[in-house]
Amino acid sequence: MATPDHFKERRQAKREARKVRADRLKKWVPLIKTLCDRYGITVAEIPSGFQLRHQEYIINWWLPTNKIMIQYAGSGETREFMPDGEPGEPKIITAIKKLVEVTRGEKVSTTTQSPS
């Protein structure tokens, strides 16, 4: 039978894993802010993550869980973003690419060149 200490240790291990994940994802924040500036997406810091806004779309990204929720402001409906992106590319980069494709109809380049 599991003891209270066992549950406490599991909870502590999960907390540490979320902290490590958040620290790993923070290295992408400068690139994300550059991409967002380039394509006119507003970035705001929220508790435990970031909120990206473009036209009527809102993306909430929580670093500790790497969860991405997309909301269409007109409907108020919120959905979790489940991408089929490139291996090694963070889900948030894929979400930004999809957002720009949907709203502007153009492909996003993650290189340093300006958009065409």
N, C-alpha and C positions, 0 to 999 in steps of 0.2 A: 504494500500500500504506500502511496506517495505521502511524504511528510510535508508539513507547511514549509520547511526549509527547502525542499525540492522545488516547490512552486515558486518560492522567492528567487531561487537560483535561476530557474527558467525565465522568469520575468526579467531578471537582471541581464541575462544573456540576450534576450530579445531587444532590450533597451540598448545594449551595447552594439548589437548588429545594426539597429536603425541609425545610431550615431555614426558608425563607420560608413554606412551607405550615404548618409547626408554629407559627410566630409568628402567622400569620393565624388559625389555629384556636384559639389560646390566649385570644382575646378572648371566646369562647363559654363558657369554663370557669365564670365566675361564674353565668351563667344555668343552666348544666347542674347545678351544685351546688345552686342554689336549687330547681330542679325535682326533683332527687333527694331533697333534704330533705323537700319537700312530699309526695312519694309513698313515703317510707320506703325509698329505695334507698341502700345504703351505697356511698360513693365512697372509693377508696384510690388513692394515686398509685403508679404502678409505673414502672420505667425507660422513658423515652420516651413515657409516656402515662398512662392511668387505667384502673382496674378498677371496674366497677359491679356490685353484687350485690343481687339481690332474690329472695327465696324461694330456689328451687333454680336460678335462672338466673344466669349470670356473663357479663358483657360486657367484653371487653378492647378498648380503643380506643387506637391508637398515633397520636400527633399527626403525626410526620414523614411517614407514608405515608397517613394518614387511613383506615387499615384497621380494620375493626370485626369482631371474631370473637365469636360467641355460643355459649356452652356450656350445655347442660342438664346439671346436676350428676349427675342420676340415671343418665344414659347415658354420660357422659364424651365424647360426640361433640361436636366443634367444627365450626362452619360459619361461613363468611364472610357478613356481612350485606350484601345487595345491595338497597337500598331503591328504591321508586318514590315518593319524597317530593315535596314542593312545591319548585319552582324557587327557589334562593337559600337554602334551609334546609339546614343541615349534616346529614350522614348520622347523626351521633350523636343529634341531637334527634329525628329520625325513629325511630331505634332505641329511644330511651327511650319514645316514645309507643307503639310496638308492644309493648314489654315491659309497660307498665302496662295496655294493653288486654288482653293475654294473661293476666296474673296477677290483675288486679283487675276486669276487665270494664268499665272505664270509659274515656271519652275524656280525653285530656290537653289542657289548655289552656296555651299558652305565655305567656298574659297574666299580669298580676300578681294577678288575683283568686284566691281560695282555691278548691280543688276542690270540686265539689258532691257 
